[in-house]
């Protein structure tokens, strides 16, 4: 299977590339839409600030390309910031529109919930609670925890698009989202041990079954 990792200058590309290769994928890291069109599925990574990422996507016209990907129902997985970019908008630094593939806004953790302070960023291992199972996630995994590192999270989303969440000091943090051929993971599956590898592999199997 050939996976295209979208290189728009804001992602830890090496780690996800190596994780995909360990799972038997042929991986191409590129911003060339012709090369991306020749793949079975696409992965949108992301590390950094939401406005910077959207600007880079716009400057390279990859934002328009991703709209085409969605319209054609091609499999796309967004990871970390890459997942956040799939939502309507974000208030990080300044209000910025996202790709709009998922209903909801990206907001910063306030640091206080019901009068009790908590640490920002959300950093560490958290249990994933599955609420809706997409076709590619059929079976239970033995491991329960994945690794999060983020200060912003998706809010106001459609409950039907939520696959799994983590509880962080009473806040329901979307961990996996899915809408048709589009999937997002807030955590880094390639850095999340047994469960992370399992989820990434299950997504790949779902792509292969399409």
Number of C-alpha atoms within 10 A of each C-alpha: 15 17 23 26 25 26 20 23 16 19 21 12 17 9 13 20 20 14 18 21 14 11 14 13 16 15 19 18 18 15 18 14 14 9 12 22 14 12 18 18 21 24 23 24 26 25 16 13 14 26 20 14 21 19 14 16 23 14 11 14 14 19 18 12 16 21 14 12 19 16 10 10 12 19 22 25 23 24 27 25 27 24 27 28 31 27 22 19 23 25 15 15 11 9 12 18 17 22 17 15 19 25 17 20 23 26 17 17 19 13 15 12 13 8 7 8 11 14 13 15 15 20 14 13 15 18 16 21 17 16 14 16 14 17 12 17 18 10 9 8 11 9 13 15 18 24 21 21 15 18 17 25 22 25 17 10 17 12 12 11 20 22 23 20 21 21 14 15 16 9 12 15 20 24 28 25 27 21 17 14 17 20 24 29 26 26 25 24 23 22 16 18 14 16 20 21 20 19 19 19 19 17 20 22 14 16 17 12 9 10
